[in-house]
């Protein structure tokens, strides 16, 4: 009985150790407020993922209106730069942020999206 328990515990430890080995802790999603997002604009690739088009933050590099089809625009995103992502409220950008982080991107997600951006006194542009 004790021998089986020891094997069970050892097996669980090995499984946990192997699982942790494959987790990528380098690429996480960082939630940022409007001020922090504004400071990222010059240093990051800025991605707007709200559909339908609602407007955008000045300095946006790419507006994606087909956010649920990530593969259709993934080749346009630089791997060597931070990705600053936003949508209108934060829901759509949160989903895309998770997908990008899983693919190895460093992602910064605007908390509250364009709504929070405007509430902080910042403007949107419409093209």
N, C-alpha and C positions, 0 to 999 in steps of 0.2 A: 504494500500500500504506500509506504513512504517513498519507495523507489519510483512508483508511477507518478507521484506528486512532484518529485524532483524533476523527472523528465518533462512533465507538463509545464512546470515553471521555466525550465531551461528553454523549452520550445517557444514559449511565449516571449521570453527575452530575445531570442534569436529573431523571431518574426518582427518584433518592435524595432530591433536594431537595423534589420534589412529595410524596413519601411522608412525609417528616418534617413537612411542613406540616400534614398531616391527623392526626398523632399527638397525642393529648391528654395532655400530661405533668402536668397539674394534678390529675387524679384517679387516684391510685395506691392500692394496697392497702398499708396499714401493719400489719405483724405486731407485736402487743404481748403482753407477758407478763401474768400475773395482776394484778400491782400496777398496771401501766399501765392495764389494762382497768378495774380498780376505780376509778381516778381519772377515767376517761372516763364512767362511768355517769351522773352528774348532767348532763353537758354534751352527751351524745350520745343518739341514738335507739337503744335496745338491742334487738337482734333475735336471737332464738334460732331456729335452723333445723334442729334434729335431729328426725328421725322414726325410730321412734315416740317419743312424749314420754318423756323421761328425767328431767326436772326442769328447773329454771331458776335463774338468778342473780337475786337480789333486785334490783329496779329494771328488770327486763326490760319493755319496752314492747309487744312483739309476739312471740308464739310462732307460728311457721309450721310446720305439719306436712306441707305440700305444697311443699317447697322446690324441687323440680324443675319447678314450674309458676310461675315468677317473675311472669308477667303477672297471675296471679290476686290478687296482693297488692301490686303495685307502687304502686298509687294510695294505699296506706296509709303509704308511706314519705316523710318530708319531704325535699325537695331542699336545704333551707337549713340542715341539721344534719348533723353527722358520724353515720355509721352504725357502731355497735359491734356486731359480729356474732360469734356463736359457735354451736357444736354440741357434741357429746360429745367428739370427738377432734380436730377441726379439718379433717377431710376435706370434709364437706358444706358447712361455712361457707366453706371455700376456694373451692369451685365457685361458690357464690352471690356471694361477694365479688368474684370476677372479673366476673361478669355485672353486678353493681351498678356497679363501677368503669367498665366499658364504657359504662354508661348515664349516667355523669357524677356518681356519688355519691362522697363522700369516705368511704372504708371503712377500718375498723380491725378486724382479725381477731385473735381470741384464740388465740395459739399453744397447741396442745394441748387446746383446748376446755375443757369442764367437767371432764375428767379432770385437766388441769393446775391448774385452779381449785381442785379439792378437794385435790390434792397440796400446794398452797401453804397449806393450812389453812383455806381459805374454804369456806363452806357453800352447799349448793344447797337450794332450796325445792321442794316438790312440791305442786301445786294439785289 
